[in-house]
């Protein structure tokens, strides 16, 4: 009878031990799955943080570029408009002298401005009046601007029935910019 009880107890203990091992194995698997899910969530959060940081940097760069563009654009628009207003005052106040016979017989006034700058190639003389067109388009260009000044001047001159053009003998010899307007 003692052997039977011992055998029964041993069997019960073995069964309890097996059940306990199954429960421990299940809990270990559950813990492993939870740890793996946490690792994935941490990796996703790190990836999201990196993407947010990159997006923030891109947005800040775009904001800086926009500010530089608006600052430059303001200057690029102000400068030709101030010149136009200044020339208008000179013409209205008759401080530019008398018109020559050729100009007055055609009833046009011609104004020319000559510089001693870098000069222009012949093939660039017509394109430079197009919006955003610049002779030097590289990002490391020496001269700033948006390429709107001459385009804006052309539009204003043509709105008044005039013509605008540029002349240059060669690079390094400067250029002459002229426009004519009906009187």
ZISULQUI-V16772 format. One record per backbone hydrogen bond with DSSP energy under -1.0 kcal/mol. NH is the residue of the N-H (numbers start at 1). CO is the residue of the C=O. E is the energy in kcal/mol with one decimal. If there is no record, write none. Layout:
nh = <NH NH>
co = <CO CO>
e = <E E>
This chain:
nh = <5 6 7 8 9 10 11 12 13 14 15 16 17 18 19 20 21 22 23 24 25 26 27 28 29 30 31 32 33 34 35 36 37 38 39 40 41 42 43 44 45 46 47 48 49 50 51 52 53 54 55 56 57 58 59 60 61 62 63 64 65 66 67 68 69 70 71 72 73 74 75 76 77 78 79 81 82 83 84 85 86 87 88 89 90 91 92 93 94 95 104 105 106 108 109 111 113 115 124 125 128 129 130 132 133 141 152 153 154 155 156 157 158 159 160 161 162 163 165 167 172 173 176 177 178 179 180 181 183>
co = <1 2 3 4 5 6 7 8 9 10 11 12 13 14 15 16 17 18 19 20 21 22 23 24 25 26 27 28 29 30 31 32 33 34 35 36 37 38 39 40 41 42 43 44 45 46 47 48 49 50 51 52 53 54 55 56 57 58 59 60 61 62 63 64 65 66 67 68 69 70 71 72 73 74 75 77 78 79 80 81 82 83 84 85 86 87 88 89 91 90 100 101 102 103 181 179 177 175 121 122 124 126 127 147 130 138 148 149 150 151 152 153 154 155 156 158 157 180 178 176 118 170 167 113 165 111 163 109 107>
e = <-2.3 -2.9 -2.9 -2.9 -3.1 -3.1 -2.6 -2.6 -3.1 -2.8 -2.6 -2.8 -3.0 -2.9 -2.5 -2.7 -2.6 -2.3 -2.4 -2.7 -2.8 -2.6 -2.7 -2.8 -2.4 -2.8 -3.0 -2.5 -2.7 -2.7 -2.8 -2.6 -2.4 -2.5 -2.5 -2.3 -2.4 -2.8 -2.5 -2.7 -2.6 -2.5 -2.4 -2.7 -2.7 -2.4 -2.7 -2.6 -2.7 -2.7 -2.7 -2.6 -2.5 -2.5 -2.6 -2.7 -2.4 -2.6 -2.4 -2.4 -2.6 -2.7 -2.6 -2.7 -2.7 -3.0 -2.5 -2.8 -3.6 -2.5 -1.9 -3.0 -2.3 -2.4 -2.5 -1.7 -2.7 -2.0 -2.6 -2.6 -2.6 -2.9 -2.3 -2.3 -2.2 -2.5 -2.9 -2.9 -1.0 -2.6 -2.5 -2.5 -1.2 -2.3 -2.9 -3.0 -3.0 -2.9 -1.4 -1.3 -1.4 -1.2 -2.3 -1.4 -1.7 -1.3 -2.9 -2.4 -2.6 -2.3 -2.4 -2.7 -2.8 -2.1 -1.1 -1.7 -2.6 -1.6 -2.7 -2.8 -4.1 -1.6 -3.1 -3.0 -2.7 -2.3 -2.6 -2.4 -2.6>
